[in-house]
Amino acid sequence: MCQLFSLLSSCEDRKEHIAAAILDRDSVAMMTSYGVNTLISDSGVIKYRIVTERWEVNQARNPSRWIFDKGLFLEQFDEKFHVESYIQCDTAYYFDQMKLWELRSRVRILTKSGMRFSSEKLYWDERRHELYSDVYSHLVTPERELQGSYFRSNESMTKYYVTNSKGAFEKQDIDGSANDTDSAKQAKDSLQKEMRSPHMPHSTRGLAN
């Protein structure tokens, strides 16, 4: 907390004026690092590599968060330290207490199965092991191409659905496994039901605006 003091003089008297704090205490970062290229482990196992121009850790904000406002490149590793996937975006927030990532602007993902995902916003909930977006998203896999206004998938992006979608499909169910005609029809009916009333994640709306 800092204060600004101004002393004004006149020929008759001298008065002291105290201004309000210049910096809001809530905005003070605990750590700010530049030119970061670091590995992150969980339970002793290296899981991620983070590359970013600027990384701010702010525990004073509510909720507390990590801020990557100069872009983020994140690689995910398997237990043998092989790259499973990568994520990149222009801006990212990680809400450490909720274990929730919010990725914004030119979000790009490439998975080990060859799926390419792009959108302007994506949430990654580490507790629920799922990803979701409520804005336009574009998916390209070796078998199909999808576009839609709502996307949700498991953490590995092997099971997913897109609502209000358009694109090219194969006669396969929603998790990509081969199926017969009746099962394929059931998957299609299930998807249409989700399109009519998708489950929206209310708990994360309005974060880090």
Solvent accessible surface area in square Angstrom, and as a share of the most:
residue,aa,sasa,rsa
1,M,158,0.71
2,C,52,0.31
3,Q,112,0.50
4,L,89,0.44
5,F,107,0.45
6,S,49,0.32
7,L,100,0.50
8,L,107,0.53
9,S,91,0.58
10,S,68,0.44
11,C,136,0.81
12,E,158,0.71
13,D,77,0.40
14,R,172,0.63
15,K,120,0.51
16,E,110,0.49
17,H,88,0.39
18,I,112,0.57
19,A,46,0.36
20,A,88,0.68
21,A,44,0.34
22,I,115,0.58
23,L,103,0.51
24,D,95,0.49
25,R,176,0.64
26,D,64,0.33
27,S,51,0.33
28,V,80,0.46
29,A,32,0.25
30,M,134,0.60
31,M,77,0.34
32,T,53,0.31
33,S,32,0.21
34,Y,151,0.57
35,G,66,0.63
36,V,17,0.10
37,N,100,0.51
38,T,43,0.25
39,L,77,0.38
40,I,40,0.20
41,S,64,0.41
42,D,73,0.38
43,S,112,0.72
44,G,74,0.71
45,V,63,0.36
46,I,64,0.33
47,K,72,0.30
48,Y,33,0.12
49,R,69,0.25
50,I,0,0.00
51,V,53,0.31
52,T,9,0.05
53,E,108,0.49
54,R,49,0.18
55,W,29,0.10
56,E,16,0.07
57,V,10,0.06
58,N,0,0.00
59,Q,80,0.35
60,A,54,0.42
61,R,78,0.29
62,N,143,0.73
63,P,32,0.20
64,S,4,0.02
65,R,19,0.07
66,W,50,0.17
67,I,12,0.06
68,F,0,0.00
69,D,61,0.31
70,K,114,0.48
71,G,16,0.15
72,L,8,0.04
73,F,63,0.26
74,L,4,0.02
75,E,32,0.14
76,Q,41,0.18
77,F,12,0.05
78,D,43,0.22
79,E,158,0.71
80,K,159,0.67
81,F,93,0.39
82,H,110,0.49
83,V,83,0.48
84,E,46,0.21
85,S,20,0.13
86,Y,56,0.21
87,I,15,0.08
88,Q,73,0.33
89,C,8,0.05
90,D,45,0.23
91,T,30,0.17
92,A,0,0.00
93,Y,34,0.13
94,Y,18,0.07
95,F,0,0.00
96,D,36,0.19
97,Q,118,0.52
98,M,62,0.28
99,K,94,0.40
100,L,3,0.02
101,W,10,0.04
102,E,0,0.00
103,L,3,0.01
104,R,64,0.23
105,S,40,0.26
106,R,147,0.54
107,V,0,0.00
108,R,87,0.32
109,I,8,0.04
110,L,46,0.23
111,T,14,0.08
112,K,151,0.64
113,S,72,0.46
114,G,32,0.31
115,M,6,0.03
116,R,136,0.50
117,F,3,0.01
118,S,27,0.18
119,S,6,0.04
120,E,98,0.44
121,K,44,0.19
122,L,0,0.00
123,Y,10,0.04
124,W,6,0.02
125,D,16,0.09
126,E,33,0.15
127,R,148,0.54
128,R,146,0.53
129,H,109,0.49
130,E,28,0.13
131,L,5,0.03
132,Y,5,0.02
133,S,0,0.00
134,D,33,0.17
135,V,47,0.27
136,Y,121,0.46
137,S,0,0.00
138,H,48,0.22
139,L,1,0.01
140,V,57,0.33
141,T,18,0.11
142,P,100,0.63
143,E,88,0.39
144,R,26,0.10
145,E,67,0.30
146,L,7,0.03
147,Q,42,0.19
148,G,5,0.05
149,S,46,0.30
150,Y,8,0.03
151,F,0,0.00
152,R,27,0.10
153,S,8,0.05
154,N,48,0.25
155,E,52,0.23
156,S,63,0.41
157,M,6,0.03
158,T,66,0.39
159,K,113,0.48
160,Y,17,0.06
161,Y,38,0.14
162,V,3,0.02
163,T,2,0.01
164,N,100,0.51
165,S,30,0.19
166,K,133,0.57
167,G,45,0.43
168,A,62,0.48
169,F,112,0.47
170,E,76,0.34
171,K,182,0.77
172,Q,54,0.24
173,D,26,0.13
174,I,76,0.39
175,D,50,0.26
176,G,33,0.32
177,S,54,0.35
178,A,90,0.70
179,N,64,0.33
180,D,91,0.47
181,T,113,0.66
182,D,101,0.52
183,S,33,0.21
184,A,21,0.16
185,K,124,0.53
186,Q,124,0.55
187,A,22,0.17
188,K,123,0.52
189,D,65,0.34
190,S,62,0.40
191,L,31,0.16
192,Q,74,0.33
193,K,132,0.56
194,E,60,0.27
195,M,64,0.29
196,R,178,0.65
197,S,81,0.52
198,P,42,0.26
199,H,113,0.51
200,M,48,0.21
201,P,10,0.07
202,H,138,0.62
203,S,92,0.59
204,T,9,0.05
205,R,116,0.42
206,G,51,0.49
207,L,25,0.13
208,A,15,0.12
209,N,144,0.74
